[in-house]
C-alpha cells in the first residue's frame, strides 16, 4: 500500500523529534545524520529521503519547534504588568521541557550565524517576539504600571535581559535554578515599576 501524505508528514515529525533530542543532549556539534538515524532507529538512507541535506533537516526541525512553542499553553495572570511578566517567564528554562527547547535554540546559533538565510529567519523570529512583548508593555503603560516612553525600547531591553538569563541558566544551572531565575526577573521588573512610581510622583 502506498504511503499517504499524512504518513510522510508524521515521519517528518518523528525525524524532527529525534533532531531535537540529539541537539538537546549533544548540542549542534553532535547533530549528524548518523546520530539522528540512531536516535530514530532508522538508516541514514531513510533520513536523506526526507531531508537531502543537514541544513534542510535543521531548518524544518527549528520551524516545527517554533510552531509548537507558540502553540503550547501559556501563563495567563491577567492584564498589564502581570501579562508582561508571564510572557517573560515563558521564555525562561524553568522546566525540563523549556530547558531542552532553549538548548536546541542556543546550540543552533553558531550555524545560524554562518547562514545568511537562517540569520534573517532568526532575526525575524526575535523581532516577532519583541512585538508581542511591546504590546504587553503598552498595555501595562496604559494602566500606569510601567513608565511612559517607547514601549518597543522597553520590550527590547526585557527580551535582551531574559535571553541573557537563558544563557546563564543553561551554562550554570546550579547557580541559576528556576527560583533564582524568577527572583532575578522580578528584580528587573521591580526596577521598571519603580521608575513608573517615580514618574507618577513627579520625581
Backbone as a chain_set.jsonl record, in Angstrom:
{"seq": "XXXXXXXXXXXXXXXXXXXXXXXXXXXXXXXXXXXXXXXXXXXXXXXXXXXXXXXXXXXXXXXXXXXXXXXXXXXXXXXXXXXXXXXXXXXXXXXXXXXXXXXXXXXXXXXXXXXXXXXXXXXXXXXXXXXXXXXXXXXXXXXXXXXXXXXXXXXXXXXXXXXXXXXXXXXXXXXXXXXXXXXXXXXXXXXXXXXXXXXXXXX", "coords": {"N": [[0.851, -1.195, 0.0], [0.65, 2.186, -0.928], [2.327, 4.945, 0.658], [0.689, 7.561, 2.424], [0.19, 11.153, 2.26], [-0.161, 12.009, 4.848], [1.21, 10.039, 6.295], [3.791, 10.6, 5.466], [4.224, 13.209, 6.518], [3.929, 12.653, 9.236], [6.137, 11.022, 9.634], [8.163, 12.839, 9.129], [7.819, 14.519, 11.318], [8.52, 12.737, 13.328], [11.208, 12.453, 12.74], [12.07, 15.068, 13.251], [11.646, 15.217, 16.012], [13.622, 13.465, 16.832], [15.854, 14.891, 16.011], [15.721, 17.137, 17.726], [16.152, 15.856, 20.178], [18.766, 14.894, 19.898], [20.141, 17.349, 19.581], [19.513, 18.598, 22.005], [20.841, 17.023, 23.836], [23.446, 16.69, 22.867], [24.196, 19.016, 21.646], [24.659, 21.341, 18.865], [26.978, 20.64, 17.55], [27.037, 17.919, 17.748], [25.084, 17.09, 16.067], [24.419, 15.018, 13.609], [23.678, 13.184, 10.6], [23.96, 10.486, 11.072], [23.772, 10.328, 13.884], [21.162, 11.221, 14.311], [19.741, 9.308, 12.886], [20.326, 7.042, 14.427], [19.079, 7.739, 16.82], [16.492, 7.726, 15.935], [16.187, 5.135, 15.216], [16.575, 4.199, 12.641], [17.783, 4.066, 9.215], [20.45, 5.982, 7.689], [19.915, 6.361, 5.054], [17.12, 6.384, 4.882], [16.663, 8.736, 6.229], [17.812, 10.715, 4.555], [16.06, 10.542, 2.497], [13.878, 12.012, 3.299], [15.049, 14.42, 4.091], [17.323, 15.929, 2.253], [19.673, 17.304, 2.858], [21.743, 18.306, 5.648], [21.212, 20.902, 6.474], [18.612, 21.321, 5.519], [17.212, 19.544, 7.098], [17.681, 20.626, 9.664], [16.519, 23.208, 9.398], [13.821, 22.563, 9.02], [13.234, 21.245, 11.448], [13.652, 23.304, 13.334], [11.728, 25.133, 12.53], [9.386, 23.697, 13.039], [9.672, 23.398, 15.776], [9.396, 26.071, 16.572], [6.704, 26.549, 15.899], [5.398, 24.734, 17.579], [6.219, 25.744, 20.027], [4.978, 28.25, 20.08], [2.372, 27.386, 20.153], [2.029, 26.107, 22.553], [0.569, 25.765, 25.886], [0.139, 28.763, 27.741], [1.153, 30.933, 30.457], [-1.283, 32.839, 32.216], [-2.013, 35.433, 33.787], [-3.625, 37.597, 33.784], [-3.894, 41.047, 32.994], [-1.892, 43.834, 31.804], [1.025, 44.532, 33.731], [1.271, 41.994, 34.897], [0.674, 40.257, 32.787], [2.78, 40.868, 31.067], [4.935, 40.001, 32.618], [4.336, 37.25, 32.674], [4.756, 36.57, 29.978], [7.514, 36.881, 29.765], [8.407, 34.99, 31.629], [7.662, 32.692, 30.269], [9.662, 32.408, 28.424], [11.916, 31.587, 29.757], [14.093, 28.881, 30.918], [12.516, 27.116, 32.827], [11.41, 24.668, 33.259], [11.923, 21.14, 32.553], [11.23, 20.59, 29.901], [11.2, 23.186, 28.768], [13.842, 23.818, 29.159], [15.163, 21.965, 27.466], [14.163, 22.873, 24.993], [15.283, 25.446, 24.883], [17.981, 24.764, 24.877], [18.153, 23.61, 22.36], [17.66, 25.835, 20.704], [19.804, 27.613, 21.446], [22.049, 26.042, 20.866], [21.94, 26.025, 18.155], [22.657, 28.49, 17.252], [25.261, 29.062, 16.296], [25.397, 27.819, 13.775], [23.351, 29.252, 12.533], [24.38, 31.843, 12.441], [26.274, 31.542, 10.518], [24.918, 31.214, 8.207], [23.304, 33.048, 5.923], [20.523, 33.012, 5.257], [19.326, 31.645, 7.401], [20.141, 33.369, 9.417], [18.652, 35.678, 8.813], [16.11, 34.616, 9.178], [16.126, 33.99, 11.924], [16.423, 36.573, 12.94], [13.966, 37.619, 12.201], [12.228, 36.05, 13.779], [12.961, 36.781, 16.399], [12.322, 39.472, 16.277], [9.547, 39.318, 15.994], [8.976, 38.267, 18.492], [9.724, 40.44, 20.121], [7.785, 42.255, 19.32], [5.446, 41.077, 20.303], [5.977, 41.331, 23.017], [6.122, 44.109, 23.14], [3.464, 44.923, 22.791], [2.349, 44.076, 25.203], [3.797, 45.596, 26.999], [2.91, 48.169, 26.304], [0.23, 47.974, 27.109], [0.559, 47.692, 29.869], [1.683, 50.169, 30.404], [-0.478, 51.828, 29.852], [-2.018, 51.268, 32.053], [-0.563, 52.452, 33.986], [1.425, 50.987, 35.186], [3.938, 50.582, 34.213], [6.701, 52.675, 33.275], [6.259, 55.686, 31.285], [7.122, 56.152, 27.817], [8.992, 54.862, 24.999], [7.51, 51.927, 24.12], [8.592, 49.881, 22.597], [11.312, 50.068, 23.034], [11.513, 49.354, 25.742], [10.554, 46.748, 25.553], [12.553, 45.572, 23.962], [14.727, 45.772, 25.687], [13.853, 44.121, 27.795], [13.589, 41.649, 26.499], [16.256, 41.203, 25.812], [17.34, 40.98, 28.361], [16.104, 38.614, 29.422], [16.939, 36.694, 27.551], [19.678, 36.723, 27.97], [19.655, 35.722, 30.552], [18.681, 33.189, 30.055], [20.913, 32.01, 28.767], [22.792, 32.069, 30.876], [21.534, 30.335, 32.687], [21.515, 27.934, 31.261], [24.235, 27.324, 30.991], [25.126, 27.289, 33.604], [23.389, 25.78, 35.524], [23.178, 25.132, 38.252], [23.785, 27.457, 39.601], [21.847, 29.092, 38.656], [19.077, 28.17, 39.215], [15.538, 27.409, 38.674], [14.043, 28.97, 40.624], [15.837, 31.017, 41.216], [16.089, 32.264, 38.746], [13.49, 33.319, 38.452], [13.497, 35.073, 40.61], [15.484, 36.918, 39.825], [14.304, 37.943, 37.499], [12.019, 39.148, 38.599], [13.252, 41.107, 40.109], [14.325, 42.688, 38.095], [11.946, 43.607, 36.889], [10.886, 44.973, 39.045], [12.559, 47.16, 39.206], [11.791, 48.511, 36.909], [9.084, 49.114, 37.493], [9.489, 50.773, 39.643], [10.459, 53.015, 38.433], [8.137, 53.836, 37.161], [6.569, 54.529, 39.376], [8.046, 56.655, 40.351], [7.74, 58.466, 38.279], [4.993, 58.978, 38.476], [4.968, 60.278, 40.853], [6.106, 62.599, 40.247], [8.794, 62.823, 40.471]], "CA": [[0.0, 0.0, 0.0], [1.48, 3.394, -0.973], [2.232, 5.823, 1.813], [-0.1, 8.762, 2.218], [0.835, 12.398, 2.663], [-0.171, 12.045, 6.307], [2.312, 9.189, 6.75], [5.026, 11.332, 5.184], [4.358, 14.294, 7.482], [4.133, 12.044, 10.554], [7.53, 10.568, 9.684], [8.997, 14.039, 9.247], [7.735, 14.968, 12.714], [9.331, 11.802, 14.107], [12.599, 12.809, 12.492], [12.338, 16.313, 13.958], [11.753, 14.901, 17.438], [14.947, 12.876, 17.013], [16.813, 16.001, 15.875], [15.707, 17.913, 18.968], [16.753, 15.069, 21.248], [20.209, 14.907, 19.682], [20.654, 18.688, 19.848], [19.357, 18.912, 23.423], [21.794, 16.251, 24.632], [24.801, 16.751, 22.329], [24.476, 20.297, 21.032], [24.654, 21.332, 17.405], [28.171, 19.957, 17.057], [26.762, 16.492, 17.705], [23.973, 16.814, 15.157], [24.808, 14.398, 12.342], [22.66, 12.275, 10.083], [24.135, 9.189, 11.74], [23.246, 10.432, 15.248], [19.706, 11.317, 14.236], [19.244, 7.999, 12.458], [20.409, 6.137, 15.576], [18.019, 8.14, 17.749], [15.224, 7.37, 15.309], [16.138, 3.698, 14.967], [16.413, 4.054, 11.193], [19.024, 4.181, 8.451], [20.703, 7.316, 7.148], [19.26, 6.414, 3.75], [15.745, 6.809, 5.106], [16.698, 10.132, 6.65], [18.063, 11.577, 3.396], [14.866, 10.522, 1.656], [13.029, 13.108, 3.769], [15.837, 15.649, 4.173], [18.528, 15.642, 1.467], [20.856, 17.937, 3.439], [21.669, 18.582, 7.084], [20.581, 22.2, 6.662], [17.175, 21.161, 5.308], [16.706, 18.87, 8.287], [17.724, 21.586, 10.764], [15.549, 24.267, 9.166], [12.485, 22.025, 9.271], [13.089, 20.972, 12.876], [13.525, 24.561, 14.06], [10.43, 25.707, 12.191], [8.372, 22.947, 13.772], [9.835, 23.753, 17.185], [8.817, 27.392, 16.767], [5.246, 26.455, 15.868], [4.961, 24.062, 18.807], [6.461, 26.658, 21.142], [3.932, 29.268, 20.061], [1.072, 26.759, 20.39], [1.938, 25.467, 23.865], [-0.181, 26.552, 26.882], [0.881, 29.886, 28.305], [0.666, 31.507, 31.698], [-2.278, 33.884, 31.961], [-2.325, 36.012, 35.098], [-4.436, 38.805, 33.669], [-3.504, 42.085, 32.057], [-0.877, 44.763, 32.267], [2.333, 44.058, 34.143], [1.214, 40.543, 35.136], [0.745, 39.603, 31.484], [4.147, 41.085, 30.595], [5.769, 39.08, 33.397], [4.063, 35.896, 32.2], [5.397, 36.376, 28.672], [8.949, 36.726, 30.01], [8.593, 33.695, 32.284], [7.503, 31.639, 29.269], [10.907, 32.284, 27.661], [12.984, 31.042, 30.593], [14.16, 27.423, 31.084], [12.037, 26.84, 34.174], [11.017, 23.259, 33.3], [12.813, 20.31, 31.738], [10.874, 20.785, 28.5], [11.672, 24.507, 28.351], [15.305, 23.747, 29.118], [15.54, 21.284, 26.222], [13.865, 23.762, 23.865], [16.288, 26.508, 24.861], [19.249, 24.172, 24.458], [18.086, 23.466, 20.913], [17.834, 27.157, 20.079], [21.144, 28.16, 21.673], [23.051, 25.23, 20.172], [21.836, 26.256, 16.708], [23.053, 29.86, 16.91], [26.501, 29.09, 15.524], [25.06, 27.523, 12.381], [22.525, 30.332, 12.0], [25.228, 32.998, 12.177], [27.076, 31.248, 9.327], [23.999, 31.008, 7.094], [22.537, 34.297, 5.795], [19.08, 32.782, 5.255], [18.94, 31.351, 8.776], [20.329, 34.601, 10.192], [17.479, 36.519, 8.571], [14.949, 33.966, 9.783], [16.218, 34.179, 13.364], [16.146, 37.983, 13.211], [12.513, 37.776, 12.091], [11.584, 35.425, 14.933], [13.184, 37.605, 17.585], [11.551, 40.701, 16.094], [8.159, 38.988, 16.322], [8.917, 38.15, 19.944], [9.734, 41.795, 20.678], [6.493, 42.886, 19.054], [4.482, 40.545, 21.281], [6.28, 41.971, 24.304], [5.797, 45.545, 23.047], [2.026, 45.094, 23.003], [2.08, 43.924, 26.634], [4.362, 46.776, 27.654], [1.998, 49.297, 26.07], [-0.946, 47.776, 27.965], [0.965, 47.998, 31.247], [1.85, 51.619, 30.479], [-1.814, 52.423, 29.912], [-2.502, 51.085, 33.423], [0.336, 53.153, 34.894], [2.273, 50.019, 35.888], [5.277, 50.734, 33.67], [6.944, 54.093, 32.985], [5.995, 56.099, 29.904], [8.275, 56.082, 26.924], [8.853, 53.985, 23.836], [7.326, 50.542, 24.57], [9.479, 48.999, 21.842], [12.617, 50.086, 23.706], [11.385, 48.55, 26.956], [10.421, 45.353, 25.131], [13.87, 45.111, 23.517], [15.546, 45.611, 26.887], [13.376, 42.949, 28.529], [13.953, 40.457, 25.74], [17.695, 41.025, 25.956], [17.586, 40.516, 29.727], [15.729, 37.207, 29.63], [17.781, 35.831, 26.724], [20.937, 36.598, 28.696], [19.395, 34.847, 31.691], [18.594, 31.844, 29.485], [22.273, 31.519, 28.551], [23.381, 31.817, 32.19], [20.904, 29.155, 33.277], [21.915, 26.741, 30.525], [25.628, 27.016, 31.244], [25.388, 27.094, 35.035], [22.065, 25.57, 36.116], [23.207, 25.093, 39.713], [23.799, 28.842, 40.068], [20.635, 29.758, 38.169], [17.914, 27.276, 39.202], [14.31, 28.146, 38.344], [13.649, 30.002, 41.596], [16.766, 32.136, 41.068], [15.703, 32.96, 37.521], [12.283, 34.098, 38.74], [13.91, 36.155, 41.501], [16.182, 37.93, 39.04], [13.33, 38.599, 36.632], [11.182, 40.031, 39.413], [14.07, 42.266, 40.456], [14.373, 43.53, 36.891], [10.644, 44.257, 36.733], [10.711, 45.913, 40.158], [13.254, 48.394, 38.844], [10.95, 49.206, 35.933], [7.893, 49.662, 38.158], [9.937, 51.876, 40.489], [10.504, 54.183, 37.546], [6.763, 54.276, 36.957], [6.148, 55.189, 40.6], [8.743, 57.933, 40.409], [7.1, 59.372, 37.32], [3.676, 59.398, 38.999], [5.185, 61.185, 41.964], [6.679, 63.848, 39.749], [10.202, 62.91, 40.815]], "C": [[0.887, 1.246, 0.0], [1.275, 4.244, 0.275], [1.441, 7.08, 1.469], [0.709, 9.986, 2.62], [0.894, 12.5, 4.18], [0.941, 11.198, 6.9], [3.642, 9.92, 6.592], [5.246, 12.418, 6.227], [4.589, 13.753, 8.893], [5.583, 11.592, 10.705], [8.471, 11.751, 9.818], [8.968, 14.567, 10.68], [8.547, 14.052, 13.626], [10.817, 12.132, 13.959], [12.961, 14.081, 13.257], [12.487, 16.08, 15.457], [13.122, 14.291, 17.743], [16.033, 13.945, 16.922], [16.88, 16.794, 17.17], [16.39, 17.17, 20.092], [18.273, 15.06, 21.125], [20.789, 16.275, 20.037], [20.58, 19.03, 21.329], [20.409, 18.204, 24.27], [23.237, 16.418, 24.169], [25.179, 18.104, 21.769], [24.535, 20.193, 19.522], [25.85, 20.585, 16.843], [27.944, 18.454, 16.948], [25.644, 16.101, 16.772], [24.503, 16.311, 13.819], [23.674, 13.495, 11.885], [22.742, 10.917, 10.778], [23.527, 9.224, 13.144], [21.729, 10.484, 15.255], [19.107, 9.978, 13.832], [19.264, 7.008, 13.614], [19.32, 6.45, 16.58], [16.656, 7.695, 17.246], [15.065, 5.858, 15.146], [15.936, 3.394, 13.499], [17.773, 4.144, 10.528], [19.215, 5.615, 7.974], [20.065, 7.469, 5.776], [17.822, 6.868, 3.864], [15.705, 8.293, 5.44], [16.894, 11.058, 5.454], [16.91, 11.538, 2.396], [13.951, 11.688, 2.024], [13.765, 14.444, 3.764], [17.167, 15.416, 3.465], [19.803, 16.252, 2.032], [20.638, 18.147, 4.923], [20.957, 19.906, 7.338], [19.066, 22.109, 6.495], [16.526, 20.511, 6.523], [16.636, 19.84, 9.465], [16.654, 22.661, 10.609], [14.13, 23.782, 9.449], [12.259, 21.815, 10.762], [12.893, 22.263, 13.667], [12.192, 25.248, 13.765], [9.307, 25.004, 12.956], [8.453, 23.254, 15.261], [9.203, 25.112, 17.472], [7.298, 27.311, 16.82], [4.71, 25.767, 17.122], [5.142, 24.964, 20.027], [5.358, 27.706, 21.22], [2.57, 28.682, 20.417], [0.927, 26.19, 21.797], [1.164, 26.353, 24.842], [0.716, 27.616, 27.516], [0.309, 30.289, 29.657], [-0.314, 32.629, 31.369], [-2.75, 34.447, 33.29], [-3.144, 37.295, 34.984], [-3.878, 39.765, 32.644], [-2.334, 42.885, 32.612], [0.442, 44.107, 32.607], [2.35, 42.55, 34.358], [1.331, 39.773, 33.824], [2.142, 39.733, 30.882], [5.099, 40.122, 31.302], [5.576, 37.641, 32.914], [4.782, 35.61, 30.887], [6.9, 36.171, 28.83], [9.253, 35.395, 30.696], [8.523, 32.555, 31.273], [8.761, 31.427, 28.427], [11.957, 31.507, 28.445], [12.942, 29.518, 30.694], [13.785, 27.015, 32.509], [11.574, 25.402, 34.356], [11.981, 22.459, 32.437], [12.515, 20.484, 30.252], [11.369, 22.117, 27.974], [13.187, 24.548, 28.278], [15.778, 23.086, 27.84], [15.303, 22.184, 25.012], [14.904, 24.869, 23.752], [17.661, 25.98, 24.468], [19.286, 24.001, 22.939], [18.346, 24.806, 20.233], [19.274, 27.644, 20.21], [22.202, 27.366, 20.909], [23.012, 25.427, 18.662], [22.329, 27.636, 16.295], [24.288, 29.903, 16.025], [26.219, 28.847, 14.045], [24.268, 28.661, 11.754], [23.371, 31.551, 11.638], [26.088, 32.806, 10.926], [26.224, 31.088, 8.07], [23.119, 32.246, 6.964], [21.028, 34.09, 5.852], [18.58, 32.478, 6.668], [19.109, 32.57, 9.669], [19.115, 35.508, 10.051], [16.237, 35.934, 9.226], [14.959, 34.141, 11.294], [15.914, 35.629, 13.734], [14.638, 38.244, 13.159], [11.804, 37.221, 13.325], [11.757, 36.268, 16.19], [12.436, 38.93, 17.485], [10.076, 40.466, 16.402], [7.977, 38.848, 17.831], [8.908, 39.515, 20.614], [8.404, 42.492, 20.461], [5.433, 42.379, 20.016], [4.716, 41.161, 22.652], [5.891, 43.448, 24.276], [4.32, 45.794, 23.315], [1.684, 44.98, 24.493], [2.656, 45.088, 27.434], [3.414, 47.963, 27.516], [0.753, 49.183, 26.939], [-0.62, 48.094, 29.411], [1.191, 49.498, 31.433], [0.505, 52.316, 30.591], [-2.4, 52.322, 31.316], [-1.62, 51.797, 34.442], [1.283, 52.239, 35.645], [3.713, 50.039, 35.391], [5.467, 52.192, 33.262], [6.61, 54.439, 31.546], [7.285, 56.053, 29.093], [7.989, 55.103, 25.797], [8.687, 52.535, 24.305], [8.22, 49.558, 23.831], [10.859, 48.934, 22.493], [12.585, 49.218, 24.963], [11.292, 47.066, 26.611], [11.766, 44.786, 24.709], [14.79, 44.876, 24.712], [15.156, 44.351, 27.651], [13.744, 41.655, 27.804], [15.441, 40.166, 25.887], [18.036, 40.487, 27.343], [17.275, 39.027, 29.872], [16.561, 36.266, 28.759], [19.161, 35.66, 27.357], [20.796, 35.665, 29.882], [19.264, 33.392, 31.228], [19.991, 31.242, 29.337], [22.944, 31.189, 29.884], [22.84, 30.526, 32.785], [21.315, 27.871, 32.574], [23.352, 26.336, 30.845], [25.924, 26.731, 32.717], [24.06, 26.901, 35.775], [22.067, 25.527, 37.635], [23.205, 26.497, 40.309], [22.536, 29.599, 39.668], [19.48, 28.76, 38.076], [16.655, 28.083, 38.924], [13.946, 29.249, 39.33], [14.555, 31.227, 41.523], [16.438, 32.935, 39.817], [14.49, 33.852, 37.765], [12.627, 35.284, 39.627], [14.59, 37.28, 40.731], [15.23, 38.668, 38.108], [12.464, 39.568, 37.424], [11.956, 41.267, 39.873], [14.176, 43.233, 39.29], [13.068, 44.299, 36.719], [10.392, 45.266, 37.848], [11.403, 47.24, 39.862], [12.446, 49.201, 37.833], [9.737, 49.843, 36.609], [8.265, 50.799, 39.092], [10.039, 53.158, 39.673], [9.104, 54.734, 37.317], [6.255, 55.021, 38.181], [6.783, 56.552, 40.747], [8.129, 58.949, 39.469], [5.754, 59.869, 37.829], [3.848, 60.4, 40.13], [5.835, 62.499, 41.55], [8.161, 63.965, 40.015], [11.109, 62.885, 39.649]], "O": [[1.785, 1.358, 0.835], [0.195, 4.258, 0.866], [1.523, 7.592, 0.353], [1.768, 9.875, 3.238], [1.866, 13.009, 4.739], [1.554, 11.586, 7.895], [4.505, 9.865, 7.469], [6.345, 12.537, 6.768], [5.359, 14.332, 9.66], [6.186, 11.754, 11.766], [9.466, 11.677, 10.538], [9.993, 15.014, 11.195], [9.183, 14.512, 14.574], [11.577, 12.094, 14.926], [14.038, 14.165, 13.847], [13.352, 16.676, 16.099], [13.71, 14.568, 18.788], [17.013, 13.907, 17.666], [17.968, 17.093, 17.661], [17.126, 17.768, 20.878], [18.984, 15.202, 22.119], [21.812, 16.357, 20.716], [21.481, 19.681, 21.859], [20.824, 18.723, 25.306], [24.16, 16.304, 24.976], [26.344, 18.337, 21.445], [24.469, 19.099, 18.96], [25.757, 19.967, 15.783], [28.591, 17.788, 16.14], [25.283, 14.928, 16.682], [24.98, 17.094, 12.998], [22.821, 13.094, 12.678], [21.722, 10.28, 11.04], [22.853, 8.28, 13.556], [21.083, 9.867, 16.102], [18.083, 9.562, 14.373], [18.332, 6.22, 13.772], [18.702, 5.541, 17.134], [15.778, 7.332, 18.029], [13.956, 5.358, 14.961], [15.223, 2.457, 13.14], [18.794, 4.283, 11.2], [18.251, 6.373, 7.869], [19.712, 8.578, 5.374], [17.349, 7.649, 3.04], [14.819, 9.017, 4.986], [16.216, 12.079, 5.348], [16.803, 12.416, 1.54], [13.32, 12.282, 1.149], [13.172, 15.482, 3.466], [18.052, 14.769, 4.023], [20.9, 15.78, 1.729], [19.504, 18.166, 5.402], [20.191, 20.031, 8.294], [18.319, 22.743, 7.24], [15.424, 20.884, 6.925], [15.638, 19.869, 10.185], [15.96, 22.992, 11.571], [13.33, 24.502, 10.045], [11.203, 22.172, 11.284], [12.059, 22.313, 14.572], [11.6, 25.871, 14.646], [8.39, 25.652, 13.458], [7.427, 23.359, 15.933], [8.548, 25.287, 18.499], [6.671, 27.929, 17.681], [3.683, 26.174, 17.664], [4.322, 24.95, 20.945], [4.862, 28.012, 22.304], [1.704, 29.394, 20.926], [-0.177, 25.827, 22.202], [1.106, 27.568, 24.652], [1.894, 27.382, 27.784], [-0.853, 30.024, 29.964], [-0.174, 33.293, 30.343], [-3.752, 34.001, 33.85], [-3.336, 37.999, 35.975], [-3.445, 39.362, 31.565], [-1.857, 42.65, 33.722], [0.926, 43.241, 31.879], [3.34, 41.893, 34.036], [2.014, 38.751, 33.761], [2.63, 38.796, 30.251], [5.958, 39.506, 30.671], [6.548, 36.899, 32.765], [5.351, 34.533, 30.707], [7.496, 35.373, 28.107], [10.25, 34.746, 30.377], [9.241, 31.563, 31.403], [8.911, 30.385, 27.788], [12.801, 30.837, 27.849], [11.872, 28.922, 30.569], [14.644, 26.616, 33.296], [11.366, 24.958, 35.485], [12.765, 23.03, 31.679], [13.433, 20.521, 29.434], [11.9, 22.19, 26.865], [13.753, 25.236, 27.429], [16.696, 23.585, 27.19], [16.14, 22.252, 24.112], [15.355, 25.192, 22.653], [18.423, 26.675, 23.796], [20.32, 24.219, 22.308], [19.15, 24.898, 19.306], [19.896, 28.04, 19.224], [23.144, 27.944, 20.366], [23.947, 25.04, 17.962], [22.411, 27.925, 15.102], [24.351, 30.707, 15.094], [26.723, 29.559, 13.176], [24.478, 29.002, 10.59], [23.104, 32.217, 10.637], [26.572, 33.776, 10.344], [26.757, 30.853, 6.986], [22.263, 32.474, 7.819], [20.32, 34.91, 6.437], [17.54, 32.987, 7.086], [18.311, 32.786, 10.581], [18.609, 36.042, 11.038], [15.408, 36.668, 9.765], [13.916, 34.411, 11.89], [15.229, 35.89, 14.722], [14.103, 38.997, 13.973], [10.886, 37.849, 13.852], [10.811, 36.448, 16.957], [11.966, 39.454, 18.494], [9.425, 41.32, 17.004], [6.955, 39.258, 18.383], [8.166, 39.729, 21.572], [7.946, 43.24, 21.325], [4.608, 43.157, 20.496], [3.765, 41.476, 23.367], [5.392, 43.98, 25.267], [3.962, 46.761, 23.987], [0.824, 45.709, 24.988], [2.071, 45.514, 28.429], [3.147, 48.674, 28.486], [0.268, 50.189, 27.456], [-1.432, 48.7, 30.111], [0.92, 50.037, 32.506], [0.362, 53.284, 31.338], [-3.182, 53.177, 31.73], [-1.901, 51.749, 35.64], [1.886, 52.653, 36.634], [4.612, 49.558, 36.081], [4.494, 52.873, 32.936], [6.672, 53.573, 30.673], [8.383, 55.931, 29.635], [6.879, 54.588, 25.667], [9.637, 51.962, 24.839], [8.572, 48.512, 24.376], [11.499, 47.883, 22.504], [13.508, 48.445, 25.218], [11.88, 46.227, 27.293], [12.095, 43.65, 25.051], [15.542, 43.902, 24.744], [16.021, 43.601, 28.103], [14.162, 40.682, 28.433], [15.839, 39.015, 26.066], [18.917, 39.639, 27.485], [18.095, 38.268, 30.389], [16.861, 35.149, 29.181], [19.747, 34.579, 27.29], [21.711, 34.9, 30.187], [19.689, 32.473, 31.929], [20.225, 30.1, 29.733], [23.592, 30.151, 30.012], [23.597, 29.719, 33.325], [21.449, 26.829, 33.216], [23.655, 25.148, 30.957], [26.87, 26.009, 33.033], [23.654, 27.758, 36.559], [21.055, 25.853, 38.256], [22.681, 26.705, 41.403], [22.199, 30.621, 40.266], [18.956, 28.523, 36.987], [16.696, 29.313, 38.936], [13.579, 30.349, 38.917], [14.1, 32.35, 41.741], [16.504, 34.165, 39.835], [14.464, 35.005, 37.334], [12.108, 36.381, 39.423], [14.306, 38.456, 40.959], [15.337, 39.883, 37.945], [12.203, 40.683, 36.973], [11.382, 42.347, 40.011], [14.125, 44.449, 39.473], [13.079, 45.498, 36.438], [9.758, 46.297, 37.624], [10.903, 48.307, 40.218], [12.419, 50.43, 37.893], [9.402, 50.993, 36.323], [7.457, 51.699, 39.32], [9.741, 54.247, 40.164], [8.905, 55.948, 37.282], [5.578, 56.04, 38.045], [6.145, 57.497, 41.21], [8.007, 60.13, 39.796], [5.406, 61.035, 37.641], [2.995, 61.261, 40.346], [6.082, 63.383, 42.371], [8.75, 65.029, 39.828], [12.327, 62.953, 39.813]]}, "num_chains": 1, "name": "protein.A"}
